[in-house]
Amino acid sequence: MTEYHTLTPAYGRDYTSKASAKEGLRSGQDFIYASPTANYRFNASESLPSMLACRGAYCSIRDFRKGDVLHVRIERHRSIASFTLKEDGKI
């Protein structure tokens, strides 16, 4: 089942293009989970408590599954770059 997730770069980072956002995802950089719902799931080993799995939690590409669509905020939050995971944790 496809799930859609909105991510914001963590620690004040900003991406100026879709290519730079893709490189950030691939390199495992942290993002802030910004989707309005709290139904996010960590796929690694469910090691984080479910109370952390909500809006504002830190995450990276490793936390998502095949078929998930990631919307990454870029250009000072003015645009969105979308990526579909082809494998667990990979674009």
Long-range contacts (C-beta under 8 A, 24 or more apart in sequence): 1-67, 2-67, 2-68, 2-69, 3-39, 3-65, 3-67, 3-68, 3-69, 4-35, 4-68, 4-69, 4-71, 5-33, 5-35, 5-40, 5-64, 5-68, 5-69, 5-70, 5-71, 6-33, 6-34, 6-35, 6-71, 6-73, 6-80, 7-31, 7-32, 7-33, 7-34, 7-59, 7-70, 7-71, 7-72, 7-73, 8-32, 8-34, 8-72, 8-73, 8-77, 9-72, 9-73, 10-58, 14-74, 14-75, 14-76, 15-72, 15-74, 15-75, 15-81, 16-74, 16-75, 17-74, 17-81, 18-74, 18-81, 20-74, 21-72, 21-74, 21-81, 21-83, 22-81, 22-83, 22-91, 24-72, 25-60, 25-61, 25-70, 25-72, 25-83, 25-91, 26-61, 26-90, 26-91, 28-60, 28-61, 28-62, 29-60, 30-58, 30-59, 30-60, 31-58, 31-59, 31-60, 31-72, 32-56, 32-57, 32-58, 32-59, 33-57, 33-58, 33-59, 34-73, 43-88, 43-89, 61-85, 61-89, 61-90, 61-91, 62-89, 63-89, 64-88, 64-89
